[in-house]
Amino acid sequence: MVSKKVPKATLQRYPLYLKALRRLKKNGTTRIMSKELSSFVDIESTTIRRDFSFLGNLGKQGYGYDVDKLIEIFNAELGVDFDEKIILVGAGNLGRALMNYNKWDHVVGEIACAFDMDEAKAGVHFGIQVYPMTELEDKIPEGCHIAILTISHQVQKTVDRLVACGITGIVDFTHEHFLAPKGVAVKVVDVVSSIQELVFLTNSMESKAKKQKTE
């Protein structure tokens, strides 16, 4: 574990390193230099070495980093279970897009199954089994703690059922207000707000550029 506080920006880069390292391991790479890793994650090698320094003396000059050792250390530091079974609640347009994407398997596990209130959506989609919501309590994978929520109806009722099933982390795409008990983490994903922030940022950059041209 880290002996000193890690900057927030560094912590945000750790999952990127992790994803790259697990892909490298899958492709047979056992050792890597910071300059080589830089090309995979698009982060300067000096930044990588500084980020890694918070985790101890991990590499040897001229030898590089042991991929297995790095993965083990990152796994312990981030508290991530790469076999995490994630469930998706809501197999509509957004839910289906997430099932089709499902490319985070090298970082946080995989979508094990999905549920939807419309029984007509039951079946296998993009390799993922979709069950009717009536079967939630019976079909939720044992030890599952994370749910992605993309529904627009009966949100609070659904959250209550998920919590009763042992869910302690919810990724919320619903845009609906709901209450979760203490001990349940909720991460709201607001695409519209992100686009608004981006529009504001790009407009500000354009205005600044125009002002500089006139000066």
RAWOVEN-V581605 format. One record per backbone hydrogen bond with DSSP energy under -0.5 kcal/mol. CO is the residue of the C=O (numbers start at 0). NH is the residue of the N-H. If there is no record, write none. Layout:
CO;NH  CO;NH
//
This chain:
6;10  7;11  8;12  9;12  9;13  10;14  12;15  12;16  13;17  14;18  15;19  16;20  17;21  18;22  19;23  20;24  21;25  22;26  23;28  24;27  29;66  31;64  32;36  33;37  34;38  35;38  35;39  36;39  36;40  37;41  37;42  43;47  44;48  45;49  46;50  47;51  48;52  49;53  50;53  51;54  52;55  53;2  55;57  57;65  59;62  59;63  63;59  64;31  64;66  65;69  66;70  67;71  68;72  69;73  70;74  71;75  72;76  73;77  74;78  74;79  79;81  80;83  83;85  83;109  84;145  85;111  85;112  86;147  87;89  87;114  88;149  91;95  92;96  93;97  94;98  95;99  96;100  97;101  103;106  103;107  103;108  109;85  109;111  111;128  112;87  113;130  114;89  115;132  116;118  117;120  118;121  122;124  122;129  124;127  127;124  128;113  129;122  130;115  131;134  132;135  134;137  134;138  135;139  140;143  144;167  144;168  145;86  146;148  146;170  147;88  147;149  148;172  153;157  154;158  155;159  156;160  157;161  158;162  159;163  160;164  161;166  162;165  167;184  168;146  169;171  169;186  170;148  170;172  171;188  180;183  182;184  184;169  185;187  186;171  187;189  188;190  189;193  190;194  191;195  192;196  193;197  194;198  195;199  196;200  197;201  198;202  199;203  200;204  201;205  202;206  203;207  204;208  205;209  206;210  207;211  208;212  209;213  210;214
//
